[in-house]
């Protein structure tokens, strides 16, 4: 079995005094080549940025020769929430629609941003205006031209759908069409990280049904969608960039993880993500000639998330007790053979510029300390706790079961409530009707995307975390231009979450992906993306 450990950096999205101005003679990446070069640092040309070290091995195999044509089936253990890219709320759906849609910029596999629908951009010196020039001749997947009106429509529509309290909507003041190839986005205040949020999908303003008739600019285009069964895409012949190798891709929905693995072995699916260690061991021992297993990171925050409004979890001492009572190393060892990275706040280690590594060691496994804190809070005899968990994700169910066993030692009596994914989204995430839940969260390349969800009035703050100091730090961080100042503020925010035990943060999980030996080219991304354009069939 071939394993490759793929560690990616995520760019430090910075803006320095060297940035150009929207209305002034700012520096611009005037050509496509220059645009690509400047976007590697997430800003206009000449921006000084800091980036993590990266190893970018990404192919599943170096054997064989890439061929054009053929098809592949990727198995996934959830259905899609919506094919409307502005309404997607979960990582699985975003990973799939990544293939059909692009924003003005898009993420690369090594954690940078590169122009997509736009060929170049300029960021004002005060980081309050972002101006984009559309790529010449770019077409949607139905063959119609992408216009500046489509860009304006898409940005405004996304802001409206996300809601007035979302970080995106509150950041955007106006979208102005400068001419037939240029659009400027004016912000309500300086925000040097906003570029990473402009991966928002550009869709036709004329399309009345984006969910039922998806049209984008990505390397694949929509063919059909059957609820509970599959989504089929085919190569987009109008794609502006490098054409995909494969003619067709099928995302096959298989709710039960063991059934999905059985279908992998039977050859009815070719790629399967999120393997358990026992499944990896099975492939290694019995099927090493049929499958390669690629090892990387999910780039998720995996945690026991808590409803901070629910009593007794509203008491910080109780939440801290949970942090001491849960052995994160045991969870990591049991689920991932110790390959995951332990974390202590809502940030992943790959974002090295922003990551506060001290939070990972703030709580050690200490049953007696947990009992002491519970007694101080008036819960010496423990209490009852229901952990809601989506049944389609074995890693979350298994984590909840381990946590339940561990919490018995401090008198906390856990009931695990397994629910359908759609129920979890509606009741737990949107309805905030829960006590605790095990889930993973992803994020964009900008640090605020990971941390802004804890702002007191954020629409996606389903944790009900409310802390005035935290809110003030976030506002200050968003306004900061200097990288060191911004990083220091985000690290303080991570410490705030850890000290107040907003959740029991566990790990950035390892990701084991099985790929049929007939294929190669699988790539890990630091954002939610299953990039099928890089997959190819191997010619012997």
N, C-alpha and C positions, 0 to 999 in steps of 0.2 A: 504494500500500500504506500502510495506516495503522499506525504504530508508536507505542506509548505506553510510556515508561520508567516502570516502577512500582517505587518504592523504599519499602520498608516498614521501620518501626521495629519492634523487639520490646520489649515492656515490661520495665522494670526491676522484677523481682518482689521487692519489699522488704517488710519488716515493721519498723515503728518502734514506739516506746513508746506511740504512740497506739492500737495495736491492742487490741481487746477480749479478754476472757478467756473460756475455755470454762465454767469453774465460777464465775466472778466476774461482776460487772456490766459486761461488756465492751460495746464499741460494735458494733452489728449493723446490717446493711442489711435492715431489717424488711419492706420491701415490694419487690415485683419491680422497680419503677422505681429505688428506691434501690440495690438489689442490682446492677443494671446499671451505675449510676453508679460505685459503689465498685469494681466489678470491672475497670473500665477501668485501674486502677492495680494490679490483681492482688492486692488485699488487702481487708480490711474497710474500712468508711467512714472517711474522714479520714486515710488513710495518705498520707504525703508521698512521692511517687515521682519518679524522673527518667526521662524517656522521650526517645527519639531523635526528631529531626524526621522527619516522614513526608509523603510525597505519596501520596495514596490513590486516584488515578485507577485504575480497575480494569476498566471495560467495554471490550469489544473494539471497540465502535462506539457512537456516539451517534445514529446514523441509525435511523429507523424507530421503530415503537411496539411495546413488549413485548406478547406475546400469551400466553394460557394454553393449554396443550395442545401436542401434537406430541411428537416424540422426537428424540434425538441419538445419534450413534455416536462414541465417543472411542477412537482407536487407541492401543495401548500395546504395547511390544516385550518384555513379559514376561508370564508367567502369574502367578496369585496364589499365594502361599505357603499361606495358609489363610484361610477366611472367619471363623474364630474370632478375634475382635479381641484376645484375650489372648495369642495365639500368633504374631501377625504380627511379622516380624523385618526387613522391608525397607520402604523408603520408598514403592515403587510400590503395594504391598498396602495400606499405611496410607492412601495417598492415595485409594484406592478405597473402603475400608470406612468412611472418614470420613463417607460419605453415609448409612450405615445405623445408625451408633452414635454415642452421645454419652456424655460423662462427667458428673460432678457440675458441672464447668465445661467450657467449650470455648474454643478459640482463635478469635479474630476475624481478619479479613484484614489489619488494621492492627497486629497484634502484641499485642493485649490479650487478657484473659480475660474471659468473661462467664458468668453462671450458665446452666446447661442443665437437667440433671435436677434440680438444686437451684435454688431460687428465691432463696436468700440463704445467707450463711455468716458465721461469726465465727472469727477467729484469736486464740488466747490471747496474752497479753502476752509470754510466753516462747517463742512460736512452736513449742510442743510439742503443741498440741491444735487441731484444725480441726473445727468443728461446722457441719453443713449441715442446712438445712430443705428438704425435698423440695417440688418445684413442685406446687401443688394440682391434682389431677385428671390428672396426667400418665399417659399410656398407652404401652405398648409397641406395636410395629407390628402385633401380632396382636390388639390391642384390649384386652388385659388390663392391669390397673393396676400401676404401678411401686410397690413397697413398700420399706420400710426394710430388710427382710430381703434383698431383691434387691441393695440397695446393699452391705450387709455381705458377702454372698456374693461379689459381683463383686470387691470390693477384696481380700478374702482369697484368692480364686481366682487373681487376677492375680499377687499376691505369691508364691503357691506355684509357679505356672508359671514365673515369672521366676527363681526359685531363691534359695536363702538368701544367696548372695553378691551378688545384685543390689542396686543402690542403693535400689530401691523396697522390697524385702523387709526389708532391714536397717533402713530408716527406720520402718516400721510396727510399733508395739508391740501395739496392739489396736484393734478396731473395735467400738464400743459403741452399741447401740440405746437412745437416750434415751427416745423415745416413738414413737408410730406415724407421726410425720412428721419426726423428728430423729435424726441419726446423728453421733457424734463419733469422729474418728480420732485416737488418741493415738500420738505418736511416741516412739521410743527416746531421742531427744535433740532439742534445738531445731533446727528447720530452716525458715528463713524463705522458702525457695523451693518448699516442697512443694506449694503450690497448683497449680503448673503440671503436676505429675505426676498430678493428679486429673482429667485428661482421660481416664483409664482408662474404657473402655466399661462402662456398666451394662447387664447382661443378666439375663434371668429365671433365678432359682435353679431353677425347674422345668424348664428346657430341658436335656435330657440330651445334645443334639448341636448345640452352637453352630456348629460348622463346616458341618454338613450342613443345618441349619435355622436360619439366622441370624435373630435377633429383637433389635431394638434400638429406640431412640427417635429415630432420625435422620429427616431429611425424605424419605428414600426407603426402600422395603422390598424385600426379596429376592423374586425371581421364579424365576430358574433360573441354574445354573452348569454350563457344559460345559468340562471340562478341555482346555486348549489351544485353545479356541475363543472363548468369551465369558462374560460375566456380564451378566444383565439385571435391572434394577431398575425399580420403578414408584413413583409418588408415594405417600407414606404418608398415608392419609386421617386417621390418628389423630395426626398430628404436632402438637405443642403450639404451635409457632412459626409464622412466615410460611410458607405453603404454597409448595412448589416450583412453578415455571411449567410444566415439562415433565411429560407423562404418563409417559414412559418414557425410560430411559437404558440404552444398551448399551456396555459396555467390551469392545472386540474385541482379542484377543491376536494379534499378528503379529510373530513372532520376528525377522524380517529387516527392518532399518530401511529399506532401499531399497524393499522390497515394500510396507511401510507407506506410504511416500511416494507410490508409484505408486497405491495404493488411495485416498489422499487426492485425488490429481488426478483419479481416475476417479469420485469422488463416493460411494464405498462407505463412507468414514468422513468425519466432519465436523470433527473436532478432532484435532490431532497435536502432541504436546509434543516438546521436545528436538530441534528442527530444527538441521541443520548450516548453516553460513553459505552453502554452495553451494545448499542447498535454499531458503534464504531468498532468495537472488539469483534463483533460478529463478522463485519465486512473484512476486517483484517485477517481473521482466522480462516474464513471459508470462501470469500469472494474477492480476494485481492487482485485476481486477474480480470475481474469484470468491472470494478469500480475504483476510482481514485477518491480519496477523502482529503479535501482541502481544509486547512485549519486557519481561522482568522479570529477576529473579534466582532461581536455584534454591534459594538459602539452604542450600547444601551445602558441606561441606569436601571438595574434590577434591584427591587426593594420590596419591603413590606411597607406599603403606603398606608398612612393613618388618617382618619377623619378627625382633625384637630378640634372639631366642635363637639365630638361625641364624648360624653362622660363615661369612664374616667380618663380617656385619652386627652381630654382638654387640659389635664394637669401635666406640666412639663416633666415632673418627677416620674410620672408613670411612663411617659414616652422614653425617658432616659433609661428607666428600668428595663424596658423592652430591648433597648440597644445593648445593654449589658447581658441580658438573658439569652440572646440569640448568638449562636456560634457561626459566624460567617464562613470561617475556614472549613467547617464540617460541610456546609452547604456546597461550597466550591469543590471540595474533594469528592463528595458523593455524586454531584451532577456533572462535573466537568473535569474530573481527574486533576483538580488543582490548577487547571490551565487559565481560569478566569483571573481578572485583576480586582482585588478587593478595593472598595471605595468607601468613603465616609460622608459624601454629600452628593448633590445633584449635578455632577460634572464627571465627564469621562477623562481618563488619563491621557488619551490621544490629543486632547486640546491642551498641549503642554504650556502654552503661554498663559492660559487662564486657570489651569488646574491647581488646587491647593492640596498638596499631597499629605499634609499633616492631619487632615480630617480622617484619613483611613485608619489612623492609630488612636483616635480620640476615645473610642470605646473598645475595651478588651473583653473577652468572654469572662464574666465574673458573676456567678450566681448569687453569692452572698451580697455583693454590692446591689444587685437588682432587688433582692429581698429587702434590704435596708431602705432603698428608695420607695418601694411599695408601702412599707410600714409607715414611713414619714408622710406619705400621701393619704394614709388611712385605709390601705388595702393590704394589710398584713396577711389576710386569708385569700388574697387573689381576687379575681373576678372572671366573669364570663366574657368571651370575645368571639365574634363571628368573623372569619376571614372569607371574603367572597373571591372567587378565582375563576377565570374562564376555563371551561373544561377542555377546550380544544388545544390547550398548550400544556403539554406534559411537564415541562420544566417549572411552570408556575404551580401546578398542582403538587408536584413532588416537593418543591420548596415550601409550600404551605404545610405539607405533612411533616416535614422535618422541623419547621418552626413550632408546630403544635406539640410535637414531642419535647422539644427543648423548653417550651414555656410551662410545661407541666411541673418542672423542677422548682418554679417560683410560684406555683399555685394558680396560674392563669389557665382556665379551662376553655380550650379552643374548639369551636365547631367550624368545620370547613364546608362552605356552601359553594358547590360547583354550579356554574351557570353558563348558558350559551353566550357566545361572543356578542351577539346583538343585544342580549339582555345586559351584559356587563357594560356595553357602551351607553345604553339608554338609562339604566338604573344607577350604576355605580359612577360612571364618568360624567355623564350629563346631569343625572338627577341627584348626585351626591348622596344617595341613599345607601349607606354602607357604614361599617365600623372600621374594617381594615381590608386590604386587598394586596395580593401579590401580582405584580405586573412589571413590565419593562417600558421605559420611555426612551424614544430617540430624540434627535434634535438636529438643527441646522449647524452650519459651521460657525455661526456667531454665538458668543457666550450668552447673550441675553435670551436667546431662544430656549436655552436650557433652564435659565434661572428666573425669567420674568413670570413664569407660571405660578410662582409663590407670592407675587405681589397681591396685596390684600384684596383688591377689587378685580383681579384678572379673571376673565371669563372661564379660563381653563384651570383655575385654582381649585380643583376638586378636593384638595387636601384641607381646604378651609384654614389655611395658615394665614395668620394675621400678625404682623410685627412692624411697628412704625420705623424702627431702626433699619430693618430690611428694605422697606419701601423707599426710605431716604437714600440708602446706598445705591439702589437700582437707578433712581433718578439721576444721581450724581455720576454713576458709571456710564449711563447712556449719553450724557452730555460731554463726558471727557473726551478729549482728542489725543492727548499724550498716552502712548501705549503703556508705559510703566504705571502711570496713575490709574488708568482703566483696569489693568490687571490686578493692582492692589485692591481696588474696590470690589471686583468680582471675587477675589479670594476672601475678603472680609464677609461677603454674602454667604459663601460656602461655609465659613466658620460659624456664622449665625445659624444656618440651617442645622449644622451638626450639633452645636451647643444646645440648641432648643429642641433637638431630636424631632424635627418636622416629620421624619420618616425613619425607618430602620434601613439604611442604605447598605446594600450587600456587595454587589460586584458589577463590573462590566463583563458580561458573560462571554466565554469562548464560543465560537461558532464552528461546528463541524458540518461540512457539506459533502454529500455523496454525489459524485458525477460519474455517469457511465463512461467507461474507458473508450467509447466511440467518440467522445466529445472532449474538447479542451477550450481554454479561454475564459474560464470563470474568474470574475474579478470581484474583490471586496471593495466596498465604498464606506467612507466614514459617515455617510448619511443613508437613509432608507432607499436602496436602489438594488434591484436585480437587473443588471444591464445585460440584456440578451443580445445586444448587437455585437458583443465581443466573443460570444460562443460560436464555435464552429465544429463541424464534423471533421474527423481526422481521416486523411487519405493515407492508406498504408503504402 
